[in-house]
């Protein structure tokens, strides 16, 4: 109930905040519903931990005020055993969020953002990007796309330059049109120029159409590189981007490494929140009922502050990306475990 109520409220808040853009772009009722649905996985990543906090506090405070926890402990049941079912529940929630956060959340978030991007659009309503540039590091390939149709993943006037490790041109490809279909680039009306450094000559070849299966870069990687929108990339795409650009400095790849580790750390917010909420909420007394509610909320706010602070340090290459992503989860989980043991 708590989760459903929070999702409903924040969905209304998203609708109200984006209503002007929705009207300006001219989304239909069905497209608006689709936009709100695409935001659902993103909301779940934040709302599940918050609803878990509220639910745990309500449940444990109610049990404590009715002296049921005192009765269980009087029967010899340790705090660890009382907490075990709740921790198992949070682990299950963390597992589900982990599966969802690896790729689904980013994919849906990117699609929802594309619906509201106020950029150039053609007569069919397709989003257009111009002068897109991208460097594929592992294969030393530089792209320049004069006109990129984001909606249909097609392009016009494409220029691709491949170089060796010394920076010498090996091949240039000019194509009137290109399309990304079935995870492969298809180029049309092509002119390929091969350069031979030793002979000091170039050889040109005209090709009507060709599939370039050796091109491993994806449209989303190109757009993310141009828009600096790492959140719109799935875990697999971030991993591929890092593998393809190993030649980049570690400071340039730090935001990608941090976001990749963060994708795996974020679902375990549920576990950390449960661990530090249970000992405080379960120890509520009639003499001091506020403490069991206030302390978890203070720790919750502190948890988010540490999370954002450590993420910023990780993305800025001030600390290891893995530390930046996992610091808050580990620190507050240790605090929670310590408090549970102390409440024996």
C-alpha positions as CSV (number, residue, x, y, z in Angstrom):
1,X,0.0,0.0,0.0
2,X,2.8,2.4,0.9
3,X,4.6,1.7,-2.3
4,X,1.5,2.0,-4.5
5,X,0.6,5.3,-2.8
6,X,4.1,6.8,-3.3
7,X,4.3,5.7,-6.9
8,X,0.9,7.3,-7.6
9,X,1.9,10.6,-5.9
10,X,5.2,10.8,-7.8
11,X,3.6,9.8,-11.1
12,X,1.2,12.7,-10.6
13,X,4.2,15.0,-9.7
14,X,6.0,13.9,-12.9
15,X,2.9,14.6,-15.0
16,X,2.4,18.0,-13.5
17,X,6.1,19.0,-13.9
18,X,6.3,17.8,-17.5
19,X,2.8,18.9,-18.6
20,X,4.0,22.0,-20.4
21,X,6.5,20.0,-22.5
22,X,4.0,17.3,-23.2
23,X,1.5,19.9,-24.5
24,X,4.2,21.7,-26.4
25,X,5.5,18.6,-28.2
26,X,1.9,17.4,-28.8
27,X,2.0,14.0,-27.2
28,X,-1.3,12.1,-27.5
29,X,-3.1,10.5,-24.5
30,X,-1.6,7.1,-25.3
31,X,1.9,8.6,-25.7
32,X,1.5,10.4,-22.4
33,X,0.5,7.1,-20.7
34,X,3.5,5.4,-22.3
35,X,5.8,8.2,-21.0
36,X,4.5,7.7,-17.5
37,X,4.9,3.9,-17.7
38,X,8.5,4.3,-19.0
39,X,9.3,6.2,-15.8
40,X,8.0,3.5,-13.6
41,X,11.2,1.4,-13.2
42,X,13.1,4.6,-12.3
43,X,10.5,5.4,-9.7
44,X,10.7,1.9,-8.3
45,X,14.4,2.1,-7.7
46,X,13.9,5.0,-5.3
47,X,10.4,4.3,-4.0
48,X,11.0,0.7,-2.9
49,X,13.7,1.7,-0.4
50,X,11.6,4.6,0.9
51,X,8.4,2.5,1.3
52,X,10.5,-0.2,2.9
53,X,11.7,2.3,5.5
54,X,8.2,3.5,6.3
55,X,6.8,0.0,6.4
56,X,9.5,-1.3,8.7
57,X,9.1,1.7,11.1
58,X,5.3,1.3,11.2
59,X,5.5,-2.5,11.8
60,X,8.2,-2.5,14.4
61,X,6.9,0.5,16.3
62,X,3.5,-1.1,16.5
63,X,5.0,-4.4,17.7
64,X,7.2,-2.5,20.3
65,X,4.3,-0.4,21.6
66,X,2.2,-3.5,22.2
67,X,5.2,-5.1,24.0
68,X,5.3,-8.0,21.5
69,X,9.0,-7.6,20.8
70,X,9.6,-7.6,24.6
71,X,7.6,-10.8,24.9
72,X,9.6,-12.4,22.1
73,X,12.9,-11.5,23.7
74,X,11.6,-12.7,27.1
75,X,11.1,-16.1,25.4
76,X,14.7,-16.1,24.5
77,X,14.4,-15.0,20.9
78,X,17.4,-12.9,19.9
79,X,17.2,-9.7,17.9
80,X,18.9,-11.4,15.0
81,X,16.1,-14.0,14.8
82,X,13.4,-11.3,15.0
83,X,15.1,-9.4,12.2
84,X,15.8,-12.4,10.0
85,X,12.4,-12.5,8.1
86,X,12.6,-8.8,7.4
87,X,16.2,-9.0,6.2
88,X,15.2,-12.0,3.9
89,X,12.4,-9.9,2.5
90,X,14.7,-7.0,1.8
91,X,17.2,-9.3,0.1
92,X,14.5,-10.6,-2.2
93,X,13.5,-7.0,-3.0
94,X,17.2,-6.1,-3.6
95,X,17.5,-9.1,-6.0
96,X,14.5,-8.0,-8.0
97,X,15.7,-4.5,-8.2
98,X,19.2,-5.7,-9.2
99,X,17.8,-7.6,-12.2
100,X,15.7,-4.6,-13.2
101,X,18.5,-2.0,-12.7
102,X,21.1,-3.8,-14.8
103,X,19.4,-2.8,-18.1
104,X,15.7,-2.3,-17.9
105,X,15.7,0.9,-15.8
106,X,18.3,2.7,-18.0
107,X,16.6,1.6,-21.2
108,X,13.2,2.8,-20.1
109,X,14.6,6.0,-18.7
110,X,16.4,6.8,-22.0
111,X,13.2,6.1,-24.0
112,X,11.1,8.4,-21.8
113,X,13.7,11.2,-22.2
114,X,13.8,10.8,-25.9
115,X,10.0,11.4,-26.0
116,X,10.4,14.8,-24.3
117,X,13.6,16.0,-26.0
118,X,12.8,19.4,-27.5
119,X,15.1,19.3,-30.4
120,X,14.8,19.5,-34.2
121,X,12.1,17.2,-35.5
122,X,11.3,16.3,-39.1
123,X,7.8,16.3,-40.6
124,X,7.2,12.7,-39.3
125,X,8.0,13.9,-35.7
126,X,11.3,12.0,-35.6
127,X,14.0,13.5,-33.4
128,X,17.0,14.7,-35.3
129,X,20.6,15.3,-34.2
130,X,23.2,17.1,-36.4
131,X,27.0,16.9,-36.5
132,X,27.3,13.9,-34.2
133,X,30.9,12.9,-33.5
134,X,32.1,9.8,-31.8
135,X,35.5,8.1,-31.3
136,X,35.7,4.3,-30.9
137,X,38.9,3.9,-28.9
138,X,39.7,0.2,-29.2
139,X,39.6,0.1,-33.0
140,X,40.7,3.7,-33.5
141,X,37.6,4.7,-35.5
142,X,36.2,8.2,-35.7
143,X,32.7,8.9,-36.8
144,X,31.2,12.2,-38.1
145,X,27.5,12.1,-38.9
146,X,26.0,15.2,-40.5
147,X,22.3,14.2,-39.8
148,X,21.3,11.5,-37.3
149,X,17.6,10.4,-37.0
150,X,17.5,9.3,-33.3
151,X,14.0,7.9,-33.6
152,X,14.7,5.5,-36.5
153,X,18.5,5.1,-35.9
154,X,19.3,6.1,-39.4
155,X,21.9,8.6,-40.6
156,X,22.8,10.7,-43.7
157,X,26.2,11.9,-44.9
158,X,28.4,9.7,-42.8
159,X,32.2,9.9,-42.7
160,X,34.2,7.2,-40.9
161,X,38.0,7.4,-40.5
162,X,40.0,4.4,-39.2
163,X,43.6,4.8,-38.0
164,X,46.4,2.7,-36.8
165,X,48.0,3.0,-33.3
166,X,50.3,5.7,-34.6
167,X,47.5,7.9,-35.7
168,X,47.9,7.3,-39.4
169,X,44.8,6.9,-41.6
170,X,44.2,3.4,-42.8
171,X,40.8,3.7,-44.3
172,X,38.1,6.3,-44.9
173,X,34.5,5.5,-45.5
174,X,32.0,7.9,-47.0
175,X,28.3,6.9,-47.1
176,X,25.2,8.8,-48.2
177,X,23.0,6.9,-45.8
178,X,23.4,4.5,-42.9
179,X,21.0,2.5,-40.7
180,X,21.5,0.5,-37.5
181,X,19.4,-2.7,-38.0
182,X,19.5,-6.0,-36.0
183,X,22.6,-4.7,-34.1
184,X,24.6,-4.1,-37.3
185,X,25.5,-1.0,-39.2
186,X,24.3,-1.0,-42.8
187,X,25.8,1.7,-45.1
188,X,24.5,2.7,-48.6
189,X,26.1,4.4,-51.5
190,X,29.6,3.9,-50.1
191,X,33.0,5.1,-51.2
192,X,35.9,3.4,-49.4
193,X,39.5,4.8,-49.6
194,X,42.4,2.6,-48.4
195,X,45.7,4.2,-47.6
196,X,49.0,2.4,-48.1
197,X,51.7,4.3,-46.1
198,X,54.6,2.3,-47.5
199,X,53.6,2.7,-51.2
200,X,52.5,6.2,-50.6
201,X,49.2,5.7,-52.5
202,X,45.5,5.3,-52.0
203,X,43.0,3.0,-53.5
204,X,39.3,3.8,-53.8
205,X,36.3,1.5,-54.1
206,X,32.7,2.3,-54.7
207,X,30.1,-0.1,-53.1
208,X,26.3,0.2,-53.4
209,X,25.6,-1.3,-49.9
210,X,27.3,-3.3,-47.2
211,X,26.8,-4.6,-43.7
212,X,29.7,-3.6,-41.3
213,X,29.3,-6.3,-38.7
214,X,32.8,-5.4,-37.4
215,X,31.5,-2.0,-36.1
216,X,30.7,-2.7,-32.5
217,X,29.6,0.9,-31.5
218,X,25.8,1.5,-31.1
219,X,23.7,4.6,-31.7
220,X,23.1,5.0,-28.0
221,X,26.8,5.0,-27.2
222,X,27.3,7.7,-29.8
223,X,24.5,9.8,-28.4
224,X,25.5,9.3,-24.8
225,X,29.1,10.3,-25.7
226,X,27.7,13.5,-27.2
227,X,25.1,14.3,-24.6
228,X,27.1,13.1,-21.6
229,X,24.1,11.1,-20.5
230,X,25.5,8.0,-18.9
231,X,22.3,7.3,-17.0
232,X,20.6,6.5,-20.3
233,X,23.1,3.7,-21.1
234,X,22.4,0.1,-19.9
235,X,25.0,-1.8,-17.9
236,X,26.0,-3.8,-21.0
237,X,26.4,-0.6,-23.0
238,X,28.6,1.0,-20.3
239,X,30.7,-2.1,-20.2
240,X,31.1,-2.2,-23.9
241,X,31.9,1.5,-24.0
242,X,34.7,1.0,-21.4
243,X,36.1,-2.0,-23.3
244,X,36.1,0.0,-26.6
245,X,37.8,3.0,-25.1
246,X,40.6,1.5,-23.0
247,X,43.0,4.0,-24.4
248,X,41.2,6.9,-22.6
249,X,42.7,8.3,-19.4
250,X,41.3,6.7,-16.2
251,X,39.8,10.1,-15.2
252,X,37.7,10.2,-18.4
253,X,36.4,6.7,-17.8
254,X,35.8,7.2,-14.1
255,X,32.2,8.3,-14.5
256,X,31.4,5.2,-16.5
257,X,33.1,2.8,-14.1
258,X,31.3,4.5,-11.1
259,X,27.9,4.3,-12.8
260,X,28.5,0.6,-13.7
261,X,29.3,-0.2,-10.0
262,X,26.5,2.0,-8.9
263,X,24.0,-0.1,-10.9
264,X,24.9,-3.1,-8.8
265,X,25.1,-1.2,-5.5
266,X,21.9,0.8,-5.7
267,X,19.5,-2.2,-5.3
268,X,21.2,-3.0,-2.0
269,X,19.9,0.2,-0.5
270,X,17.0,-1.9,0.7
271,X,19.3,-4.1,2.7
272,X,21.3,-1.2,4.2
273,X,18.1,0.7,5.2
274,X,16.6,-2.4,6.8
275,X,19.7,-3.1,8.8
276,X,19.9,0.3,10.4
277,X,16.1,0.7,10.8
278,X,15.3,-2.5,12.5
279,X,17.3,-2.0,15.8
280,X,16.1,1.5,16.4
281,X,12.4,1.0,15.4
282,X,12.3,-2.3,17.4
283,X,13.5,-0.6,20.6
284,X,10.7,2.0,20.9
285,X,9.5,2.5,24.4
286,X,6.4,4.3,25.7
287,X,8.7,6.6,27.6
288,X,10.5,7.7,24.4
289,X,8.4,6.7,21.3
290,X,9.9,9.4,19.0
291,X,13.5,8.1,19.1
292,X,12.7,4.9,17.3
293,X,11.2,6.9,14.4
294,X,13.5,9.9,14.4
295,X,16.8,8.0,14.4
296,X,16.0,5.8,11.3
297,X,15.0,9.0,9.3
298,X,18.1,10.8,10.4
299,X,20.2,7.9,9.3
300,X,18.2,7.7,6.0
301,X,19.0,11.3,5.2
302,X,22.6,10.8,6.1
303,X,22.7,7.7,3.9
304,X,21.6,9.7,0.8
305,X,24.1,12.4,1.6
306,X,27.0,10.0,1.8
307,X,25.7,8.2,-1.4
308,X,25.7,11.4,-3.4
309,X,29.0,12.7,-2.0
310,X,30.9,9.4,-2.6
311,X,29.4,9.1,-6.1
312,X,30.6,12.6,-6.9
313,X,34.1,11.7,-5.7
314,X,34.1,8.5,-7.7
315,X,32.9,10.2,-11.0
316,X,35.6,12.9,-10.4
317,X,38.3,10.2,-10.1
318,X,39.0,11.3,-6.5
319,X,38.5,7.9,-5.1
320,X,38.2,4.4,-6.7
321,X,34.9,4.1,-8.7
322,X,33.9,0.9,-6.8
323,X,34.4,2.8,-3.4
324,X,32.3,5.7,-4.6
325,X,29.5,3.4,-5.6
326,X,29.5,1.1,-2.6
327,X,30.7,3.3,0.2
328,X,27.2,4.3,1.6
329,X,25.8,0.7,1.4
330,X,28.8,-0.8,3.2
331,X,29.1,1.9,5.9
332,X,25.4,2.0,6.9
333,X,25.1,-1.8,6.7
334,X,28.0,-2.2,9.1
335,X,26.3,0.4,11.4
336,X,23.0,-1.6,11.2
337,X,24.7,-4.9,11.9
338,X,26.6,-3.4,14.9
339,X,23.3,-2.0,16.4
340,X,21.5,-5.3,15.9
341,X,24.2,-7.2,17.7
342,X,24.3,-4.6,20.5
343,X,20.6,-5.0,21.0
344,X,20.9,-8.6,22.0
